[in-house]
Amino acid sequence: MKRRKVLFIHLSQIRLLAKKFAIVILFLTAFVMMLINKTDTVIIEKTSSMATDIVSPVIDVLVIPARALSGVYDYFRELRTIREDNQRLREENRRLENVENRARALEIENKLLSELLNYTPPPEASYLSARIIAEEGDGFSHSIIIYTGGDKPVKKGQVVLSDRGVIGRIDRVGKLYSKVILITDINSKIPVMVERTRVRGILSGDNTSVPKMVFIPLSAELTVGDRIVTSGVAGTFPPGLPIGKISSIDKGAVKIKPFGNLDRLEYVKIVDYGLDDIFYENGSERADGTE
């Protein structure tokens, strides 16, 4: 027991002595390094430069395979992209050829039918622009007054357009000013049809911002968002002029939201399609002045 106790005491003293020497050695090492850093920076810089000169060529050599692999990868990726683009262009070219062939067939068919029916195309339209100077919007009428001047060929019944579609027609013509009845006016009745299904009806104003489509067949297929265009029936409006789109269908009441913003109009376009006006209002005169 005494020997073990003595041995344990010697080991404890050795450990304590080693700890003291370790602290002293670390302190001296740090002091030497700080002294070298302060006094002889040239040696450190030279050593760093030599290490950089030795390591840099090795790094360049090691990077060469990586660069080569990256270039090969980019090359094949570009080839794949080019192949996909070529395939897409071939398909698009094929579709365009089919469309062209179909258009040519329709053109020939249209020509043959025109010759067969002795079809006479409508005259080209002429138009003039006019500025809005007043609005008449109340519970009884929706109309605007435009300045047309005295030298412009404005006639009753002519179509009035905005930059997006039909907004009304000329109702009265004066020496300098003309009155336009809007499609939202309660007295406005325009033959229209659904562009998608060709279902016909009448666009009837009700002095609100969204007129309604009436006299629609019960079996008509209508969907919110369907475009409404003029049908050309009655000869006043040529077919295909944009009016608006169906905004709601509620218990047979089909509401149409006009394409043109009728509340923010500043200029309008008066169009003469060369069609005879057949509007009658309580025995009033036609556009040409006859009964």
Helices and strands as residue ranges (DSSP letters): H 2-39, H 41-117, E 126-137, E 142-147, E 159-161, E 166-173, E 177-182, E 189-194, E 200-204, E 212-214, E 227-230, E 242-250, E 253-258, E 267-272
